[in-house]
Structure formats: structure tokens, C-alpha cells
């Protein structure tokens, strides 16, 4: 079982306001692509909230890598299914690839409306396209630098072979996006930023300035607050299990982690 929460947080320059929340309780068997399916459901919920509330802010901050969100889809899966219909499917692989197709369609919708207003911020990037070495770009930058700053943007093309062929995903075809690294505070972790479109050095610097204004220990506070707001505690899990009528007794097969 997994509990998936997502939240949209609005910052008006002074106050933070949770303008949207959503949750799903997933009852996947251990293994059987459970982790992958849970990750896709989380991504869908996050993008849904972004589509609904992005018009309220100049920029939308999304956790994670844009390239990773565009995980390769498989042809032949329907996008029109609702999320609940997808979660009722019996086949694990069928469910997973339908979730990926659904997510791609929603990403296309988000991008077609807001494009360069959406920033994907990754704190654990393994990319090496800046230095082209066997270790990550983040590892090199953190070893050799300590001051706040940014790298020049690199432009990427979305691989059309990763996108499901559908009218709903058409905005992703031929799409270009820019990536660059930045550090918001001295000796803080290096982050990777993805943004749709081609940006120049000045735009990268402007993004650094915007994110620095909401930085806490080198990380954008809105994303940090959302992380803690949606985190499911052990007590939360215990109450949920009580609600759905699960009790630990004897040699129950239920994993101990659920209790």
C-alpha cells in the first residue's frame, strides 16, 4: 500500500497559501512494478495541480527533472482513460504504460499553456552533458566551486521516440528545452534547472535571482515546504490502515513497514 499526496503552494511575495491538494491511496502488491506505478501516479497528481493553478503565479516550480518526467512511452496505450480507470486495470505493465501515456498528455497540456513559466528543479541530477565525464556534472561542480552562481544553458531536443503518438501529446513533438546548473547559497548543493524553450545567459541569471529570493539553505523554500506538507508519517499510515480495516495479527503477511 502507498499513500500519494500532492500540493500546490502559492507564494505572493509575503505569504504561502496551499491553493490545491490531492491524495490517492494505492493498494499495489509489493514488487510487480509497484514503485514505478506509484511514481507515475505522483507525477500525474502534481501535473494536474500545476495545470489547475499555474495561472496564479509568474513561475511554477516542479520537483524533478523534465527529461525524466518524459519517460519512454509504449505505443498502443490509451490516453483517454481517467486515473481511476487506469488504477482499476488488472495488468501491472498495462497500468504502468497507460499511466506514462496519461502523464505525457498532461505534460503536453501544461507546456502548451505555460511553456517557459514552468521550472523543473532537480536536486539529485546524474547528468553529465556539461563536462561529458564519467562522473556527474553536479559532482564536478560541487568539488570545484563553492560560491552561488550558474552555468550557461544547454539546449536539448525531446526524443520523438519517447513520446506516444497521439493528438494530445503533439505539443511535445519537436520540443526544445534548456538545462543549466545553479547554486543558490555558498557551499549549498548544486541544483539542475530545466525550462521549456531556448534561454540565454541573462535569463538563467534572472532565474537564479528569483530562486535565491526564496532560498532556504540553498533550496527553494516552496518546494521544501510542499515536501514536508505531503510527507506521510507512520501515524498517518496507522490511521489509514485502521480506516480501511487492516489489522496486524499473528503472522500476518502484511509488511511491518505498514505498521
C-alpha positions in Angstrom: 0.0 0.0 0.0 1.2 3.5 -0.7 -0.3 6.9 0.1 0.4 9.6 -2.5 -0.2 13.3 -1.7 0.4 16.4 -3.8 0.0 20.0 -3.1 0.0 23.3 -5.0 1.5 26.1 -2.9 1.2 29.8 -3.9 3.7 32.4 -2.7 2.5 36.0 -3.1 5.8 37.6 -2.0 4.9 37.6 1.6 2.8 34.6 2.5 2.4 30.9 1.4 -1.0 29.5 0.7 -1.9 25.9 -0.1 -4.3 26.5 -3.1 -4.8 22.9 -4.0 -4.2 19.4 -2.6 -5.0 15.9 -3.7 -4.4 12.4 -2.5 -4.6 8.7 -3.6 -4.4 5.5 -1.6 -2.8 2.8 -3.8 -3.1 -0.9 -2.9 -0.4 -2.4 -5.1 1.2 -5.7 -4.2 4.9 -5.5 -3.3 7.1 -5.7 -6.3 5.2 -6.0 -9.6 6.2 -2.5 -10.7 4.6 -1.0 -7.6 7.3 1.6 -7.1 7.2 2.6 -10.8 3.4 2.9 -10.8 3.4 4.9 -7.6 5.9 7.3 -9.1 3.8 7.8 -12.2 0.6 8.5 -10.1 2.5 11.1 -8.1 3.7 12.8 -11.3 0.2 12.8 -12.7 -1.3 14.4 -9.5 1.5 17.0 -9.5 1.0 18.0 -13.1 -2.8 18.1 -12.6 -2.4 20.7 -9.8 0.1 22.7 -11.9 -2.4 22.9 -14.8 -5.1 24.0 -12.4 -3.2 26.6 -10.6 -0.3 27.8 -12.8 -2.2 30.9 -13.9 -2.0 32.3 -10.4 1.8 32.8 -10.4 4.6 34.1 -12.7 6.6 30.9 -12.3 5.6 27.3 -11.5 8.3 25.2 -9.6 8.1 21.5 -10.2 10.3 18.9 -8.4 12.5 16.7 -10.5 13.9 16.5 -14.0 11.8 17.4 -17.1 13.7 14.8 -19.1 13.0 12.1 -16.5 9.3 13.0 -16.5 9.2 12.2 -20.2 9.9 8.5 -19.5 9.6 6.5 -22.7 6.1 5.5 -23.6 4.9 2.4 -25.3 2.7 2.6 -28.4 -0.9 1.4 -28.3 -1.9 2.7 -24.8 -5.0 4.9 -24.5 -4.7 8.4 -23.0 -8.4 9.0 -22.6 -8.8 6.8 -19.5 -9.4 8.6 -16.3 -6.8 8.0 -13.5 -9.3 5.9 -11.5 -10.0 3.7 -14.6 -6.3 3.2 -15.1 -5.8 2.2 -11.4 -8.5 -0.4 -11.8 -6.6 -2.3 -14.5 -5.5 -5.8 -13.7 -2.2 -6.0 -15.6 0.8 -4.3 -14.0 2.6 -3.4 -17.2 -0.6 -2.3 -18.9 -1.3 0.0 -16.0 2.2 1.4 -15.9 2.4 2.3 -19.6 -1.1 3.7 -19.6 -0.1 5.9 -16.6 3.0 7.1 -18.6 0.8 7.9 -21.6 -1.6 9.8 -19.4 1.3 11.7 -17.8 2.7 12.7 -21.2 -0.6 14.0 -22.3 -0.9 16.2 -19.2 2.7 17.4 -19.6 1.8 18.5 -23.1 -1.2 20.3 -21.8 0.8 22.1 -19.2 3.5 23.1 -21.7 1.1 24.3 -24.3 -0.4 26.7 -21.8 2.6 27.9 -19.8 5.8 26.8 -21.6 8.7 28.9 -20.2 6.8 29.7 -17.0 7.5 26.2 -15.6 10.8 25.4 -13.9 11.7 21.8 -13.2 14.3 21.7 -10.4 16.3 18.5 -9.7 18.4 18.2 -6.5 19.9 14.8 -7.4 20.9 15.1 -11.1 23.1 12.4 -12.5 23.5 14.2 -15.8 27.0 14.6 -17.4 26.2 16.6 -20.6 28.0 19.7 -19.4 31.5 18.2 -18.9 31.0 14.9 -20.6 32.9 13.0 -18.0 32.2 9.6 -16.2 31.0 11.4 -13.1 28.1 13.7 -12.9 28.2 17.4 -13.6 26.9 18.1 -10.1 29.7 16.1 -8.6 32.3 18.1 -10.5 30.7 21.5 -9.8 30.4 20.7 -6.1 34.0 19.6 -5.9 35.4 22.6 -7.7 33.2 25.5 -6.7 31.5 26.9 -3.6 30.0 30.3 -4.5 26.5 30.9 -5.7 26.2 31.1 -9.5 25.0 29.3 -12.6 26.3 27.6 -15.8 25.4 28.5 -19.3 22.2 26.9 -20.6 22.4 23.8 -22.8 19.6 23.2 -25.3 18.1 19.7 -25.7 15.7 18.2 -28.1 12.9 15.9 -26.9 13.5 12.4 -28.4 10.3 11.8 -30.5 10.8 8.0 -29.9 9.9 8.5 -26.3 6.6 10.2 -26.9 3.4 8.3 -27.6 1.9 9.1 -31.0 -1.3 11.0 -30.1 -3.1 14.3 -30.8 -2.9 15.0 -27.0 0.9 14.8 -27.0 1.5 16.8 -30.1 3.0 19.8 -28.2 5.9 17.6 -27.1 6.9 16.7 -30.7 10.0 18.6 -31.7 10.1 20.4 -28.4 13.3 22.0 -27.2 14.2 22.7 -23.6 17.2 24.3 -21.8 19.1 23.0 -18.8 21.6 24.7 -16.6 23.0 24.2 -13.1 22.9 26.7 -10.3 23.8 27.1 -6.6 21.7 29.5 -4.5 23.8 29.8 -1.4 27.5 29.5 -0.6 28.6 25.8 -0.2 25.0 24.7 -0.9 24.0 21.8 -3.1 24.1 22.3 -6.9 20.7 22.1 -8.5 19.7 21.4 -12.1 17.0 23.5 -13.7 15.1 22.6 -16.9 12.8 25.0 -18.7 11.0 24.6 -22.0 12.4 26.7 -24.8 15.8 28.2 -25.6 17.0 30.7 -22.9 20.1 32.8 -22.8 22.6 33.6 -20.1 20.7 36.6 -18.8 17.5 34.6 -18.4 19.5 31.9 -16.4 20.8 34.7 -14.2 17.2 36.1 -13.7 16.0 32.6 -12.6 18.9 32.4 -10.2 17.9 35.7 -8.7 14.2 34.7 -8.4 15.1 31.4 -6.7 17.7 33.0 -4.4 14.9 35.2 -3.1 13.1 32.2 -1.7 16.1 30.0 -0.9 16.5 28.2 2.5 19.8 26.5 2.9 20.3 26.5 -0.9 16.9 25.1 -1.9 13.7 26.9 -2.9 11.5 27.0 0.2 8.2 26.5 -1.7 9.4 23.0 -2.8 10.8 22.3 0.6 7.5 23.2 2.3 5.4 21.1 -0.1 7.7 18.2 0.6 7.1 18.3 4.3 3.3 19.1 3.8 2.7 16.0 1.8 5.0 13.6 3.7 3.1 10.7 5.2 4.1 9.9 8.7 4.0 6.5 10.5 1.0 7.7 12.4 -0.8 8.7 9.2 -0.2 5.2 7.8 -1.5 3.7 11.0 -4.8 5.7 10.8 -5.2 4.9 7.1 -4.8 1.2 7.8 -7.5 1.5 10.5 -9.8 3.2 8.2 -9.5 0.5 5.5 -9.9 -2.2 8.1 -6.4 -3.7 8.2 -5.2 -5.1 11.5 -1.8 -6.7 12.3 -2.4 -10.0 14.0 -0.4 -13.1 14.3 1.7 -14.0 11.3 0.0 -11.6 9.0 1.6 -11.3 5.6 1.3 -7.5 5.7 4.8 -5.9 5.7 5.9 -4.5 9.0 6.7 -1.2 7.3 2.9 -0.5 7.1 2.7 -0.5 10.8 
